[in-house]
Amino acid sequence: MIFGDKPIHWPLIEAGIITAFRELPDPPPPKIQQPNPPPLIDQGTPWAFFDGAANTQSCGGSFILHKTDQHLFNIKAGLGAGTNNYAELITLHHLLHFALSHHCTSINIYGDSQIIINWFNDISTCHMHTLSIILNEVLELKAAFNNITVSHIYREYNKGADKLSKEAALMDRGVWEITEIQDQQEHKFYHRPYIDPGYPTAGHHTI
């Protein structure tokens, strides 16, 4: 390079850096995030999805129980005040009780709460006293099944239960809404022990 009438030379180090820059390979293309795999469902055995939701005032839970591909229950329940872990755990409790009452002694269950599922499968330990009482009841119900699995799925595959649980968080504590669908026929029932003393009455179903 000529500046005026004097040649100017790049320092060797700087020249080496420039050469190195020129020799750098093109950056690799960004990695494409692989989609999370959907659950593999054996429809020869009853299966269910569950979820819990909590806001600053109340929480709710829901589950969808498939006895067969033509017979299922959509259930949502108001759970009162509590944390998200409480909502998830008590919903699993209700699901197990409901499944047993409907003679589903073999079942595969899916949820998106890794914490609750790890507790159920004895992978980790619950150290919260109140929740551990509920968990003990859950494990007693677990022992009543002939075959049962509870597996984690990603939230995008639990949208049905997730939507119902958010609706359930707006319901009063103790209120259940049960929608039974069989052979494309839909029937809806309610359970409201704290609102309507003396249930059952006509048009309602207690559980």
C-alpha positions in Angstrom: 0.0 0.0 0.0 1.3 3.5 -0.9 0.5 6.4 1.4 1.9 9.5 -0.2 5.3 8.6 -1.4 6.1 6.0 1.3 5.1 2.4 1.2 3.2 1.2 4.2 3.4 -2.5 5.2 0.9 -4.4 7.4 2.5 -5.8 10.5 3.0 -9.5 10.2 0.6 -10.3 13.0 -2.2 -8.3 11.6 -1.6 -9.7 8.1 -1.8 -13.2 9.7 -5.1 -12.4 11.3 -6.5 -11.1 8.0 -5.3 -14.2 6.3 -6.9 -16.3 9.0 -10.2 -14.5 8.6 -10.2 -15.2 4.9 -9.6 -18.9 5.5 -12.4 -19.4 8.0 -15.0 -21.8 6.7 -18.6 -20.7 6.2 -20.6 -20.9 9.4 -22.6 -24.2 9.7 -26.3 -23.9 9.0 -28.5 -23.5 12.1 -29.7 -26.7 13.6 -33.3 -27.5 12.9 -35.1 -28.4 16.2 -36.6 -31.9 15.9 -40.2 -32.1 16.8 -41.1 -33.9 20.0 -42.3 -37.4 19.3 -46.0 -38.1 20.0 -47.0 -40.9 22.4 -47.5 -44.4 21.0 -50.9 -45.3 22.2 -52.1 -48.9 22.5 -55.8 -48.6 21.8 -56.4 -52.2 22.9 -56.1 -50.9 26.5 -58.0 -48.0 28.1 -55.9 -44.8 28.1 -56.1 -41.4 29.5 -54.7 -37.9 29.5 -54.6 -35.6 32.6 -53.6 -32.1 33.5 -53.9 -29.5 36.3 -53.9 -25.7 36.2 -53.5 -23.1 38.9 -54.0 -19.3 39.0 -53.7 -16.8 41.8 -57.2 -17.7 43.2 -58.0 -21.3 42.4 -57.0 -24.3 40.5 -58.7 -27.0 38.4 -58.0 -30.4 37.0 -59.1 -32.4 34.0 -58.7 -35.8 32.4 -59.9 -37.5 29.3 -60.5 -41.2 29.8 -60.8 -43.4 26.7 -62.4 -46.8 27.5 -62.3 -47.5 23.8 -61.8 -45.4 20.7 -65.7 -45.0 20.6 -66.3 -44.5 24.3 -64.6 -41.7 26.3 -65.2 -39.3 29.2 -64.1 -35.7 29.3 -64.0 -34.5 32.9 -63.1 -31.3 34.6 -63.2 -30.5 38.3 -62.9 -27.4 40.4 -60.2 -28.0 43.0 -60.2 -24.8 45.1 -57.0 -22.9 46.0 -53.7 -24.6 45.6 -50.4 -24.9 43.7 -50.0 -26.4 40.2 -48.4 -29.6 41.7 -51.4 -30.0 44.0 -53.7 -29.6 40.9 -51.8 -32.2 38.9 -51.5 -34.7 41.8 -55.1 -34.5 42.9 -56.3 -34.8 39.3 -54.3 -38.0 38.9 -55.9 -39.2 42.1 -59.4 -38.5 40.7 -58.5 -40.1 37.4 -57.4 -43.4 39.1 -60.5 -43.5 41.3 -62.7 -42.8 38.3 -61.0 -45.4 36.1 -61.4 -48.1 38.8 -65.0 -47.2 39.3 -65.6 -47.8 35.6 -63.8 -51.1 35.6 -60.6 -50.0 33.8 -58.2 -52.2 35.8 -55.6 -51.9 33.0 -54.8 -48.4 31.8 -52.0 -46.3 30.2 -52.0 -42.7 31.4 -50.2 -39.7 30.0 -49.5 -36.3 31.5 -47.1 -33.4 31.0 -46.0 -32.9 34.7 -42.6 -34.6 34.9 -42.6 -34.0 38.7 -45.8 -35.8 39.4 -45.0 -38.7 37.1 -41.6 -39.1 38.7 -43.3 -39.3 42.1 -45.7 -41.9 40.8 -43.0 -44.0 39.3 -40.8 -43.7 42.4 -38.0 -41.9 40.5 -38.0 -39.0 42.9 -39.4 -38.3 46.3 -42.1 -35.8 47.4 -40.9 -33.8 50.4 -44.1 -31.7 50.9 -46.1 -33.1 53.7 -49.6 -32.2 52.4 -48.9 -33.5 48.9 -47.2 -36.6 50.3 -50.5 -37.5 52.0 -52.3 -37.3 48.6 -49.4 -39.2 46.9 -49.8 -42.1 49.4 -53.5 -42.4 48.4 -52.5 -42.3 44.8 -50.0 -45.2 45.3 -52.7 -47.1 47.2 -55.0 -46.7 44.1 -52.1 -47.7 41.9 -51.8 -51.0 43.7 -55.5 -51.8 42.8 -54.8 -52.0 39.1 -53.8 -55.1 37.3 -51.6 -53.1 34.8 -50.9 -49.4 34.9 -48.4 -47.0 33.3 -48.1 -43.3 33.8 -45.9 -41.7 31.2 -44.7 -38.2 30.4 -45.7 -36.5 27.2 -44.9 -33.0 25.9 -47.5 -30.3 26.3 -48.4 -30.1 22.6 -49.8 -33.7 22.8 -51.8 -32.9 25.9 -53.8 -29.9 24.5 -57.3 -31.5 25.2 -56.7 -31.9 28.9 -54.8 -28.7 29.2 -57.7 -26.7 27.8 -60.2 -28.4 30.1 -58.0 -27.8 33.1 -57.9 -24.1 32.5 -61.7 -24.1 32.2 -61.9 -26.1 35.5 -59.8 -23.5 37.3 -62.8 -21.2 37.0 -65.2 -23.7 38.5 -66.2 -23.8 42.2 -64.4 -26.3 44.5 -66.0 -29.7 44.3 -67.9 -29.1 41.1 -67.4 -31.8 38.4 -68.5 -31.6 34.8 -68.6 -35.0 33.1 -69.2 -35.4 29.4 -69.6 -39.0 28.3 -69.3 -39.7 24.5 -70.2 -43.1 23.2 -70.9 -44.0 19.6 -71.0 -40.3 18.8 -73.8 -39.7 21.4 -72.9 -37.1 24.0 -74.3 -37.0 27.6 -73.3 -34.4 30.2 -73.6 -34.8 34.0 -72.7 -32.6 37.0 -71.5 -33.3 40.5 -71.9 -30.4 42.9 -71.8 -31.5 46.5 -71.1 -28.1 48.0 -73.7 -26.3 46.0 -76.6 -28.7 45.9 -77.0 -30.7 49.1 -78.8 -33.9 48.8 -77.5 -35.1 45.5 -78.2 -37.1 43.4 -81.2 -35.6 41.8 -82.8 -36.0 38.4 -80.5 -35.1 35.6 -77.3 -35.3 37.6 -74.9 -38.1 38.3 -72.7 -38.4 41.4 -69.4 -40.1 41.3 
